[in-house]
Amino acid sequence: MDDLDFSNTAPAPAPAPAKPAPAPAAAKPPSAPEPVSLYDPKLALAFFKLAGGQEQFAAGTQIFAENEKTSGFFSKGARIYLLLEGDVTLTRAGKPLELVLPGEIFGEMAAIADMPRSATATARKACRMLSLDEKAFLNSLQQMPEFALMLMSVMAQRLRRGLARLAAANKTSIEALEHANTLDKKMLGEFQNALGNPTPATAAAGKTVVTKGAIGACMFVVTEGCIAISVDDKVIERVGPGGAFGEMALIDRSGRSASATAETDSAWLLVGRNEFIAMVKTRPAFGIALMRSMSARVLHIGKLLGS
């Protein structure tokens, strides 16, 4: 800072008449908090090192292509990747989407959701990366269940942003996602047993189960009926027995990003964060099912937005 000269002791000039204070600006509505991400590059690296294989791609090489089908949890040869060196461009219809940098994962959405690749991945520079196929992924997940929660936090960020954009778009017609059950009947029974056979909570048809903006700490796994998930009174998804919603509450306690209403008489189980981690460790299939559900939602919202 420049030095200031205080040697002049002449009287200060009379102050100018005070100007009327400006009218207060209209209060702005508080913005929604930025979704919290638990992404930890060190955890991701440790997870991929457990069972991952190393691959290298020359600059300009295509790693996977848009609309490439993955079947089952992972198709034969399908992988998810952790970039170690170089960078990878993701494009859709020839237009750039994002740049993947060292320490970041990519390719996980379609592989987990059992849907076609939503983008093309190309090595912009010579790349070195670790990759996991289905068997390796399951092996690592059982040893490090915390990775499932971390990956869900990444999906939660994308989902919240997508839902915010969908609400702002004010679309008059929206195709609701009628997704397959997250857990089949057998898995749902095992899931309830793992929780200690609690009595499911219930709601009559028409009752609000979750209000947008409310703070929550648990996710819901539906055992009976049908729950409609909506944004600004527009139904974007229907969840039936074996389906889950509210998973983002396992990541943080920010406000719910959508409302949920029982369309028919319904029942559900509540699952907290610690219960989820313990369950993934002993039954990784549960973690995979929940990640698949979230991946499908993210891709569905992207489709509704045309992005």
Secondary structure, DSSP 8 states (H G I E B T S, - for coil): ---------S------------------------------HHHHHHHHHHH-EEEEE-TT-EEE-TT----SSS-TT--EEEEEES-EEEEETTEEEEEE-TT-EESHHHHHHT---SSEEEESS-EEEEEE-HHHHHHHHHH-THHHHHHHHHHHHHHHHHHHHHHHHT-S----B----SS-HHHHHHHHHHTT----EEE-TT-EEE-TT-B-S-EEEEEES-EEEEETTEEEEEE-TT-EE-GGGGT---B-SSEEEESSSEEEEEE-HHHHHHHHHH-HHHHHHHHHHHHHHHHHHHHHHT-
